[in-house]
Amino acid sequence: MATSTYLSQPALTINAVNLTDQCTSATLTNVTDAQNASTFGSNDSFYVTGMTDHTFEVELFMSYAASETWATLSALVGTQTTVTISPTAAGLATPTATAPKFTLANCYLAELPLIDASLGDLSAITLTFQGGTLTTATS
């Protein structure tokens, strides 16, 4: 049986700024709350779809240069923004069935570490964007 694998090298934008060159890890999770729809006569639990509560977690190297991490993110704390991610840089520009582009619009950034540094290490921060509307483009 054939398998399909790929070397992870996604591309992403946050608030329309491409931060792929600062990114070391990214996880977009499609989350739907399960609502119990069981009745009094049921012997089993049955569930229906409730509200969605997507999350996008990203680890970025911290850069204070213009148009980089700090400049892009500092004004987003406490606001809604849009993040996009694709398994490939080409998929970010032109999505396909094998390189879809995921967009999380109106997601919320609650906090931004100002400095996260250790002696001898590259400074990196981890952010979590919550909620929003998730769409997938394949063409």
DSSP file with accessible surface (Angstrom, degrees, kcal/mol):
  #  RESIDUE AA STRUCTURE BP1 BP2  ACC     N-H-->O    O-->H-N    N-H-->O    O-->H-N    TCO  KAPPA ALPHA  PHI   PSI    X-CA   Y-CA   Z-CA
    1    1 A M              0   0  230      0, 0.0     2,-0.1     0, 0.0     0, 0.0   0.000 360.0 360.0 360.0 131.1    0.0    0.0    0.0
    2    2 A A        -     0   0   98      1,-0.0     2,-0.3     2,-0.0     0, 0.0  -0.458 360.0-156.7 -75.7 145.9    1.4    3.4   -1.0
    3    3 A T        -     0   0  122     -2,-0.1     2,-0.5     2,-0.0    -1,-0.0  -0.894   7.8-139.7-120.9 156.1    1.7    6.1    1.6
    4    4 A S        +     0   0  122     -2,-0.3     2,-0.3     2,-0.0    -2,-0.0  -0.968  28.7 164.4-118.2 124.2    1.9    9.8    1.2
    5    5 A T        -     0   0  123     -2,-0.5     2,-0.3     2,-0.0    -2,-0.0  -0.912  14.0-165.9-131.5 161.6    4.3   11.8    3.3
    6    6 A Y        -     0   0  156     -2,-0.3     2,-0.6     0, 0.0    -2,-0.0  -0.994  28.6-113.5-146.9 150.7    5.7   15.3    3.2
    7    7 A L        -     0   0  153     -2,-0.3     2,-0.3     2,-0.1    -2,-0.0  -0.756  45.3-114.0 -81.9 120.1    8.5   17.2    4.8
    8    8 A S        +     0   0   84     -2,-0.6    80,-0.1     1,-0.1    -1,-0.1  -0.392  61.6 137.6 -63.7 116.0    6.9   19.8    7.0
    9    9 A Q        +     0   0  147     78,-0.7    80,-0.3    -2,-0.3    -1,-0.1  -0.318  27.7 175.9-154.3  62.7    7.7   23.3    5.6
   10   10 A P        -     0   0   37      0, 0.0     2,-0.3     0, 0.0    79,-0.1  -0.173  20.7-139.8 -71.3 165.7    4.5   25.3    5.9
   11   11 A A  E     -A   86   0A   2     75,-2.1    75,-2.1    77,-0.3     2,-0.3  -0.942  24.4-179.7-122.0 146.9    4.1   29.0    5.0
   12   12 A L  E     -A   85   0A   1     -2,-0.3     7,-1.2    73,-0.2     8,-0.7  -0.985  19.8-157.3-147.9 155.9    2.0   31.4    7.1
   13   13 A T  E     -AB  84  18A  23     71,-2.2    71,-2.2    -2,-0.3     2,-0.4  -0.976   5.0-162.3-128.4 146.9    0.9   35.0    7.4
   14   14 A I  E >  S-AB  83  17A   0      3,-2.3     3,-1.7    -2,-0.4    69,-0.2  -0.996  85.1  -9.5-126.6 122.3   -0.4   36.8   10.5
   15   15 A N  T 3  S-     0   0   79     67,-2.8    68,-0.1    -2,-0.4    -1,-0.1   0.890 130.9 -57.9  54.8  40.7   -2.4   39.9    9.8
   16   16 A A  T 3  S+     0   0   92     66,-0.5     2,-0.5     1,-0.2    -1,-0.3   0.511 112.6 120.3  69.3   9.6   -1.3   39.7    6.2
   17   17 A V  E <   -B   14   0A  45     -3,-1.7    -3,-2.3    55,-0.0     2,-0.7  -0.905  65.8-127.9-105.4 126.6    2.4   39.7    7.0
   18   18 A N  E     +B   13   0A  86     -2,-0.5    -5,-0.2    -5,-0.2     3,-0.2  -0.621  34.7 167.2 -76.2 114.5    4.4   36.7    6.0
   19   19 A L    >>  +     0   0    0     -7,-1.2     3,-1.9    -2,-0.7     4,-0.7   0.072  36.6 118.9-113.9  22.3    6.3   35.4    9.0
   20   20 A T  G >4 S+     0   0   44     -8,-0.7     3,-1.1     1,-0.3    -1,-0.1   0.881  71.4  59.1 -55.2 -39.2    7.4   32.1    7.6
   21   21 A D  G 34 S+     0   0  104      1,-0.3    -1,-0.3    -3,-0.2    -2,-0.1   0.605 110.2  42.6 -71.3  -8.1   11.1   33.0    8.0
   22   22 A Q  G <4 S+     0   0   28     -3,-1.9    39,-3.2    38,-0.0     2,-0.3   0.458  93.8 103.7-108.6  -6.3   10.6   33.4   11.8
   23   23 A C  E <<  +C   60   0A  31     -3,-1.1    37,-0.2    -4,-0.7     3,-0.1  -0.628  30.4 164.7 -89.9 134.7    8.4   30.3   12.3
   24   24 A T  E    S+     0   0A  67     35,-2.6     2,-0.3     1,-0.4    36,-0.2   0.518  72.7  14.0-117.1 -13.7    9.7   27.1   13.9
   25   25 A S  E     +C   59   0A  54     34,-1.2    34,-2.9     2,-0.0    -1,-0.4  -0.955  58.5 177.7-162.4 140.7    6.4   25.4   14.7
   26   26 A A  E     -C   58   0A  30     -2,-0.3     2,-0.4    32,-0.2    32,-0.2  -0.978   2.7-178.7-150.0 136.0    2.7   25.8   13.9
   27   27 A T  E     -C   57   0A  71     30,-2.9    30,-3.0    -2,-0.3     2,-0.5  -0.970   4.7-170.6-137.2 120.6   -0.5   23.9   14.8
   28   28 A L  E     -C   56   0A  46     -2,-0.4     2,-0.5    28,-0.2    28,-0.2  -0.953  13.1-165.9-109.5 123.7   -4.0   24.7   13.5
   29   29 A T  E     -C   55   0A  58     26,-3.0    26,-1.7    -2,-0.5     2,-0.8  -0.954  16.1-147.8-119.6 127.5   -6.7   22.8   15.2
   30   30 A N        -     0   0  108     -2,-0.5     2,-0.5    24,-0.2    24,-0.1  -0.829  27.9-176.9 -90.5 110.4  -10.3   22.5   14.1
   31   31 A V        -     0   0   50     -2,-0.8    22,-2.0     2,-0.0     2,-0.4  -0.943  13.5-179.1-118.7 128.9  -12.3   22.1   17.3
   32   32 A T  E     -H   52   0B  61     -2,-0.5    20,-0.2    20,-0.2     2,-0.2  -0.996  29.0-124.5-125.2 126.6  -16.1   21.6   17.6
   33   33 A D  E     -     0   0B  68     18,-3.1    17,-2.7    -2,-0.4     2,-0.5  -0.495  23.8-131.7 -67.6 133.5  -17.8   21.4   20.9
   34   34 A A  E     -H   49   0B  68     -2,-0.2     2,-0.5    15,-0.2    15,-0.2  -0.772  17.9-157.2 -88.3 127.3  -19.8   18.2   21.3
   35   35 A Q  E     -H   48   0B  98     13,-2.9    13,-2.3    -2,-0.5     2,-0.4  -0.923  19.9-122.9-107.0 125.5  -23.3   18.7   22.6
   36   36 A N  E     +H   47   0B  92     -2,-0.5    11,-0.3    11,-0.2     9,-0.0  -0.527  31.2 175.7 -70.2 121.2  -25.0   15.8   24.4
   37   37 A A        +     0   0   46      9,-3.5    10,-0.2    -2,-0.4    -1,-0.1   0.109  31.0 133.4-112.9  20.1  -28.3   15.0   22.5
   38   38 A S        -     0   0   41      8,-0.5     2,-0.2     1,-0.1     7,-0.1  -0.360  43.4-145.0 -71.3 150.6  -29.2   11.9   24.5
   39   39 A T    >   -     0   0   98     -2,-0.1     3,-1.9     1,-0.1    -1,-0.1  -0.656  30.3 -96.1-110.9 172.3  -32.8   11.6   25.8
   40   40 A F  T 3  S+     0   0  222      1,-0.3    -1,-0.1    -2,-0.2    -2,-0.0   0.839 123.7  51.4 -58.1 -32.7  -34.2   10.1   29.0
   41   41 A G  T 3  S+     0   0   69      2,-0.0    -1,-0.3     0, 0.0     2,-0.2   0.529  88.0 110.0 -83.6  -2.2  -34.9    6.8   27.2
   42   42 A S    <   -     0   0   37     -3,-1.9     3,-0.0     1,-0.1    -4,-0.0  -0.472  45.7-172.0 -78.5 141.3  -31.4    6.5   25.8
   43   43 A N  S    S+     0   0  159     -2,-0.2     2,-0.3     2,-0.0    -1,-0.1   0.453  77.1  49.9 -99.9  -8.6  -29.0    3.9   27.1
   44   44 A D  S    S-     0   0  111      2,-0.0     2,-0.4     0, 0.0    -2,-0.0  -0.862  88.2-108.3-126.2 160.8  -26.2    5.4   25.0
   45   45 A S        -     0   0   74     -2,-0.3     2,-0.4    -7,-0.1    -2,-0.0  -0.747  30.8-170.0 -90.5 139.4  -24.8    8.9   24.6
   46   46 A F        -     0   0  111     -2,-0.4    -9,-3.5    -4,-0.0    -8,-0.5  -0.978   5.6-159.6-128.1 141.6  -25.4   10.7   21.3
   47   47 A Y  E     -H   36   0B 134     -2,-0.4     2,-0.3   -11,-0.3   -11,-0.2  -0.906   9.1-168.2-126.7 150.3  -23.8   13.9   20.3
   48   48 A V  E     -H   35   0B  85    -13,-2.3   -13,-2.9    -2,-0.3     2,-0.2  -0.881  40.9 -83.7-126.8 163.6  -24.4   16.8   17.9
   49   49 A T  E     +H   34   0B 114     -2,-0.3   -15,-0.2   -15,-0.2     2,-0.1  -0.458  47.1 178.3 -71.1 133.0  -22.2   19.6   16.8
   50   50 A G  E     -     0   0B  23    -17,-2.7    -1,-0.1     1,-0.3   -16,-0.1  -0.080  45.8 -33.8-106.5-146.3  -22.0   22.6   19.0
   51   51 A M  E     -     0   0B 148    -19,-0.1   -18,-3.1    -2,-0.1    -1,-0.3  -0.328  59.9-120.9 -74.2 156.0  -20.0   25.8   18.6
   52   52 A T  E     -H   32   0B  68    -20,-0.2   -20,-0.2    -3,-0.1    80,-0.2  -0.703  24.8-179.5 -95.6 151.3  -16.5   25.8   17.1
   53   53 A D        -     0   0   73    -22,-2.0   -21,-0.1    -2,-0.3    80,-0.1  -0.527  15.7-172.1-148.7  71.1  -13.5   27.1   19.0
   54   54 A H        -     0   0    9     78,-0.4    77,-2.3    76,-0.1     2,-0.4  -0.245   4.6-156.6 -67.8 156.2  -10.5   26.8   16.7
   55   55 A T  E     -CD  29 130A  43    -26,-1.7   -26,-3.0    75,-0.2     2,-0.4  -0.989  11.1-166.6-134.8 145.2   -6.9   27.4   17.9
   56   56 A F  E     -CD  28 129A   1     73,-2.3    73,-3.0    -2,-0.4     2,-0.5  -0.979  11.0-172.6-129.0 114.6   -3.8   28.3   16.1
   57   57 A E  E     +CD  27 128A  93    -30,-3.0   -30,-2.9    -2,-0.4     2,-0.4  -0.944   8.9 175.9-111.8 132.2   -0.6   27.9   18.0
   58   58 A V  E     -CD  26 127A   1     69,-2.3    69,-2.9    -2,-0.5     2,-0.5  -0.990  22.7-150.8-139.1 139.8    2.7   29.2   16.6
   59   59 A E  E     +CD  25 126A  70    -34,-2.9   -35,-2.6    -2,-0.4   -34,-1.2  -0.968  25.2 178.5-110.1 127.7    6.3   29.4   17.7
   60   60 A L  E     -CD  23 125A   0     65,-2.6    65,-3.0    -2,-0.5   -37,-0.2  -0.962  33.6-114.9-128.5 144.2    8.2   32.3   16.3
   61   61 A F  E     - D   0 124A  65    -39,-3.2     2,-0.5    -2,-0.4    63,-0.3  -0.561  42.8-115.8 -68.5 141.1   11.7   33.6   16.7
   62   62 A M        +     0   0   20     61,-2.9     2,-0.4    -2,-0.2    61,-0.2  -0.720  41.4 171.6 -86.2 123.4   11.5   37.1   18.3
   63   63 A S        -     0   0   26     -2,-0.5     7,-2.6     2,-0.1     8,-0.4  -1.000  24.6-165.6-131.5 134.4   12.8   39.8   16.0
   64   64 A Y        +     0   0  121     -2,-0.4     3,-0.1     5,-0.2    -1,-0.1   0.300  53.6 118.1-101.1   9.2   12.4   43.5   16.7
   65   65 A A  S >  S-     0   0   54      1,-0.1     3,-1.7     2,-0.1     6,-0.6  -0.306  80.4 -78.3 -71.8 159.3   13.3   44.6   13.2
   66   66 A A  T 3  S+     0   0   90      1,-0.3    -1,-0.1     5,-0.1     3,-0.1  -0.276 116.1  10.1 -58.9 139.1   10.8   46.5   11.0
   67   67 A S  T 3  S+     0   0   92      1,-0.2    -1,-0.3    -3,-0.1     2,-0.1   0.624 110.3 104.2  65.7  16.9    8.1   44.2    9.5
   68   68 A E  S <> S-     0   0   40     -3,-1.7     4,-2.3    -5,-0.1     5,-0.3  -0.191  89.8 -54.8-109.6-154.4    9.1   41.2   11.6
   69   69 A T  H  > S+     0   0    0     -8,-0.2     4,-2.4     1,-0.2     5,-0.3   0.911 129.6  37.8 -56.1 -59.6    7.7   39.5   14.7
   70   70 A W  H  > S+     0   0   85     -7,-2.6     4,-2.5     1,-0.2     5,-0.2   0.943 117.9  49.1 -61.5 -48.3    7.5   42.4   17.2
   71   71 A A  H  4 S+     0   0   49     -6,-0.6     4,-0.4    -8,-0.4    -1,-0.2   0.876 116.2  44.2 -61.8 -35.2    6.4   45.0   14.7
   72   72 A T  H  < S+     0   0   11     -4,-2.3    -1,-0.2     1,-0.1    -2,-0.2   0.898 122.6  33.6 -75.1 -40.5    3.7   42.7   13.3
   73   73 A L  H >X S+     0   0    0     -4,-2.4     3,-1.8    -5,-0.3     4,-0.6   0.738  93.8  81.4 -94.5 -24.3    2.3   41.4   16.6
   74   74 A S  G >< S+     0   0   45     -4,-2.5     3,-0.5     1,-0.3    -1,-0.2   0.846  97.5  44.5 -58.9 -34.9    2.5   44.2   19.2
   75   75 A A  G 34 S+     0   0   81     -4,-0.4    -1,-0.3    -5,-0.2    -2,-0.1   0.551 103.0  68.8 -85.5  -4.7   -0.7   46.0   18.0
   76   76 A L  G X4  +     0   0   10     -3,-1.8     3,-2.1    -4,-0.1    33,-0.5   0.613  65.9 115.2 -90.9 -12.9   -2.6   42.7   17.8
   77   77 A V  T << S+     0   0   60     -4,-0.6    33,-0.2    -3,-0.5     3,-0.1  -0.384  88.2  11.3 -62.5 127.7   -2.9   41.9   21.5
   78   78 A G  T 3  S+     0   0   38     31,-3.4    -1,-0.3     1,-0.3     2,-0.3   0.627 115.2  95.4  80.5  14.2   -6.5   42.1   22.6
   79   79 A T  E <  S- E   0 109A  54     -3,-2.1    30,-1.8    30,-0.5     2,-0.4  -0.810  75.4-108.2-129.1 170.8   -7.8   42.2   19.0
   80   80 A Q  E     + E   0 108A 127     -2,-0.3     2,-0.3    28,-0.2    28,-0.2  -0.789  43.6 160.2 -96.8 144.2   -9.1   40.0   16.3
   81   81 A T  E     - E   0 107A   6     26,-2.4    26,-2.3    -2,-0.4     2,-0.4  -0.834  35.4-103.7-147.4-175.5   -7.0   39.2   13.3
   82   82 A T  E     -     0   0A  52     -2,-0.3   -67,-2.8    23,-0.2   -66,-0.5  -0.970  25.2-171.4-122.8 135.1   -6.6   36.8   10.4
   83   83 A V  E     -AE  14 104A   2     21,-2.1    21,-2.9    -2,-0.4     2,-0.4  -0.951   3.4-168.2-120.5 144.4   -4.0   34.0   10.1
   84   84 A T  E     +AE  13 103A  16    -71,-2.2   -71,-2.2    -2,-0.4     2,-0.3  -0.979   7.6 175.4-129.3 147.4   -3.3   31.9    7.1
   85   85 A I  E     +AE  12 102A  16     17,-2.2    17,-3.2    -2,-0.4   -73,-0.2  -0.993   6.3 179.5-151.0 145.6   -1.3   28.7    6.7
   86   86 A S  E     -A   11   0A   2    -75,-2.1   -75,-2.1    -2,-0.3    15,-0.2  -0.974  40.3-117.0-140.8 152.3   -0.5   26.2    4.0
   87   87 A P  S    S+     0   0   29      0, 0.0   -78,-0.7     0, 0.0     2,-0.3   0.718 102.4  29.4 -61.3 -19.5    1.7   23.1    3.9
   88   88 A T  S  > S-     0   0   55     12,-0.3     4,-1.1   -77,-0.1   -77,-0.3  -0.957  78.9-121.0-137.7 158.0    3.7   24.8    1.2
   89   89 A A  H  > S+     0   0   70     -2,-0.3     4,-1.3   -80,-0.3     3,-0.4   0.894 116.0  54.7 -64.0 -37.6    4.7   28.4    0.2
   90   90 A A  H  > S+     0   0   71      1,-0.2     4,-3.4     2,-0.2    -1,-0.2   0.892 104.0  55.1 -63.4 -37.7    3.1   27.7   -3.2
   91   91 A G  H  4 S+     0   0    1      1,-0.2    -1,-0.2     2,-0.2    -2,-0.2   0.790 101.0  58.7 -67.1 -26.8   -0.2   26.7   -1.5
   92   92 A L  H  < S+     0   0   24     -4,-1.1    -1,-0.2    -3,-0.4    -2,-0.2   0.906 116.9  32.8 -68.0 -38.1   -0.3   30.0    0.4
   93   93 A A  H  < S+     0   0   80     -4,-1.3    -2,-0.2     1,-0.3    -1,-0.1   0.904 140.1  13.7 -82.9 -46.3   -0.3   31.9   -2.9
   94   94 A T  S  < S-     0   0  100     -4,-3.4    -1,-0.3    -5,-0.2    -2,-0.2  -0.811  82.0-149.7-135.7  92.1   -2.2   29.4   -5.0
   95   95 A P        +     0   0   14      0, 0.0     2,-0.3     0, 0.0    43,-0.2  -0.273  18.6 178.0 -65.2 148.2   -4.0   26.7   -3.0
   96   96 A T  B >   -I   99   0C  59      3,-1.3     3,-0.7    41,-0.2    43,-0.2  -0.853  47.3 -93.6-136.7 175.5   -4.6   23.2   -4.5
   97   97 A A  T 3  S+     0   0   84     41,-0.3    42,-0.1    -2,-0.3    -1,-0.0   0.823 129.2  40.7 -62.5 -29.6   -6.1   20.0   -3.3
   98   98 A T  T 3  S+     0   0  130      1,-0.2    -1,-0.2    40,-0.1    -7,-0.1   0.507 125.5  36.0 -97.9  -5.0   -2.6   18.8   -2.2
   99   99 A A  B <  S-I   96   0C   8     -3,-0.7    -3,-1.3    39,-0.1    -1,-0.2  -0.532  82.8-177.4-141.9  69.0   -1.6   22.2   -0.8
  100  100 A P        -     0   0   22      0, 0.0     2,-0.5     0, 0.0   -12,-0.3  -0.276  21.4-133.4 -69.2 156.3   -4.7   23.7    0.8
  101  101 A K  E     - F   0 137A  57     36,-2.5    36,-2.8   -15,-0.2     2,-0.5  -0.962  16.7-157.9-111.0 124.3   -4.7   27.1    2.3
  102  102 A F  E     -EF  85 136A  61    -17,-3.2   -17,-2.2    -2,-0.5     2,-0.5  -0.883   6.9-167.3-102.6 131.3   -6.4   27.4    5.8
  103  103 A T  E     -EF  84 135A  25     32,-2.7    32,-2.5    -2,-0.5     2,-0.7  -0.978  10.2-167.7-121.8 126.8   -7.6   30.8    6.9
  104  104 A L  E >   -EF  83 134A   1    -21,-2.9   -21,-2.1    -2,-0.5     3,-0.5  -0.925  19.0-168.3-112.8 100.4   -8.7   31.6   10.4
  105  105 A A  E 3   + F   0 133A  27     28,-2.5    28,-2.5    -2,-0.7   -23,-0.2  -0.667  62.9  12.5 -93.2 147.4  -10.4   34.9   10.3
  106  106 A N  E 3  S+     0   0A  87     -2,-0.3    26,-0.2    26,-0.2    -1,-0.2   0.823  82.8 159.6  59.6  35.4  -11.4   37.0   13.4
  107  107 A C  E <   -E   81   0A   0    -26,-2.3   -26,-2.4    -3,-0.5     2,-0.4  -0.589  36.0-122.6 -86.3 154.3   -9.2   34.9   15.8
  108  108 A Y  E     -EG  80 130A 103     22,-3.1    22,-2.5   -28,-0.2     2,-0.6  -0.823  13.1-157.6-107.9 132.8   -8.2   36.5   19.1
  109  109 A L  E     +EG  79 129A   1    -30,-1.8   -31,-3.4   -33,-0.5   -30,-0.5  -0.931  13.2 177.6-107.3 110.9   -4.7   37.1   20.4
  110  110 A A        +     0   0   46     18,-0.7     2,-0.3    -2,-0.6    -1,-0.1   0.792  61.1  14.8 -85.3 -30.5   -4.9   37.4   24.2
  111  111 A E        -     0   0  141     17,-0.3    17,-0.3   -34,-0.1    -1,-0.2  -0.994  49.4-164.2-150.0 154.0   -1.2   37.8   25.1
  112  112 A L        -     0   0   19     -2,-0.3     2,-0.2    15,-0.1    15,-0.1  -0.960  25.9-131.1-138.4 114.0    2.2   38.5   23.6
  113  113 A P        -     0   0   37      0, 0.0     3,-0.2     0, 0.0    -2,-0.0  -0.502  14.2-157.9 -62.6 131.5    5.4   37.7   25.5
  114  114 A L  S    S+     0   0  109      1,-0.3     2,-0.3    -2,-0.2   -40,-0.0   0.889  76.2   4.7 -79.8 -41.2    7.6   40.8   25.3
  115  115 A I        +     0   0  128     -3,-0.1    -1,-0.3     2,-0.0     2,-0.3  -0.983  56.4 171.9-144.2 132.2   10.9   39.0   26.0
  116  116 A D        +     0   0   89     -2,-0.3     8,-0.7    -3,-0.2     2,-0.4  -0.809  30.3 154.5-137.5  91.6   11.5   35.3   26.4
  117  117 A A        -     0   0   69     -2,-0.3     2,-0.3     6,-0.2     5,-0.1  -0.940  25.6-176.2-130.6 144.6   15.3   34.9   26.5
  118  118 A S    >   -     0   0   71     -2,-0.4     3,-2.4     3,-0.3    -2,-0.0  -0.986  46.7 -86.2-133.4 147.0   17.8   32.5   27.9
  119  119 A L  T 3  S+     0   0  179     -2,-0.3     3,-0.1     1,-0.3    -2,-0.0  -0.241 112.4   3.3 -54.1 125.4   21.6   32.8   27.8
  120  120 A G  T 3  S+     0   0   81      1,-0.2     2,-0.3     0, 0.0    -1,-0.3   0.428 107.8 111.3  81.1  -2.2   23.0   31.5   24.5
  121  121 A D  S <  S-     0   0  113     -3,-2.4     2,-0.4     3,-0.0    -3,-0.3  -0.759  74.5-109.2-104.7 153.5   19.6   30.6   23.0
  122  122 A L        -     0   0  135     -2,-0.3     2,-0.4    -3,-0.1    -3,-0.0  -0.623  44.3-112.4 -72.0 132.7   17.7   32.2   20.1
  123  123 A S        +     0   0   31     -2,-0.4   -61,-2.9   -61,-0.2     2,-0.3  -0.544  46.4 171.9 -72.6 125.3   14.8   34.1   21.6
  124  124 A A  E     -D   61   0A  16     -8,-0.7     2,-0.3    -2,-0.4   -63,-0.3  -0.972  16.3-159.1-135.2 149.4   11.5   32.5   20.6
  125  125 A I  E     -D   60   0A   0    -65,-3.0   -65,-2.6    -2,-0.3     2,-0.5  -0.925  10.0-142.4-126.4 152.4    7.9   33.0   21.7
  126  126 A T  E     -D   59   0A  65     -2,-0.3     2,-0.3   -67,-0.2   -67,-0.2  -0.974  20.9-171.8-115.7 128.9    4.8   30.9   21.5
  127  127 A L  E     -D   58   0A   3    -69,-2.9   -69,-2.3    -2,-0.5     2,-0.5  -0.901  11.8-155.8-119.7 149.5    1.4   32.4   20.7
  128  128 A T  E     -D   57   0A  55     -2,-0.3   -18,-0.7   -17,-0.3     2,-0.5  -0.987   3.7-164.6-126.6 121.0   -2.1   31.1   20.7
  129  129 A F  E     -DG  56 109A   0    -73,-3.0   -73,-2.3    -2,-0.5     2,-0.3  -0.887  18.2-158.1 -99.2 133.1   -4.8   32.6   18.6
  130  130 A Q  E     -DG  55 108A  85    -22,-2.5   -22,-3.1    -2,-0.5   -75,-0.2  -0.859  39.9  -9.8-118.6 151.1   -8.3   31.5   19.7
  131  131 A G        +     0   0   17    -77,-2.3   -78,-0.1    -2,-0.3   -24,-0.1  -0.214  66.9 123.2  69.9-159.8  -11.8   31.3   18.0
  132  132 A G        -     0   0   22    -26,-0.2     2,-0.5   -80,-0.2   -78,-0.4  -0.291  66.7 -60.6  95.4 179.1  -12.6   32.7   14.7
  133  133 A T  E     -F  105   0A  85    -28,-2.5   -28,-2.5    -2,-0.1     2,-0.5  -0.921  45.6-149.1-107.6 123.7  -14.0   31.3   11.4
  134  134 A L  E     +F  104   0A  35     -2,-0.5     2,-0.3   -30,-0.2   -30,-0.2  -0.802  19.3 174.4 -97.3 127.4  -12.0   28.6    9.7
  135  135 A T  E     -F  103   0A  78    -32,-2.5   -32,-2.7    -2,-0.5     2,-0.4  -0.949  17.1-149.6-127.6 153.6  -12.1   28.3    5.9
  136  136 A T  E     -F  102   0A  81     -2,-0.3     2,-0.5   -34,-0.2   -34,-0.2  -0.990   6.3-162.9-125.1 128.0  -10.2   26.0    3.6
  137  137 A A  E     +F  101   0A  33    -36,-2.8   -36,-2.5    -2,-0.4   -41,-0.2  -0.935  17.3 167.2-110.3 132.1   -9.3   26.9    0.0
  138  138 A T              0   0   74     -2,-0.5   -41,-0.3   -38,-0.2   -40,-0.1   0.251 360.0 360.0-123.8   8.1   -8.2   24.2   -2.4
  139  139 A S              0   0  130    -43,-0.2   -43,-0.1   -38,-0.1    -1,-0.1  -0.982 360.0 360.0-158.3 360.0   -8.3   26.1   -5.7
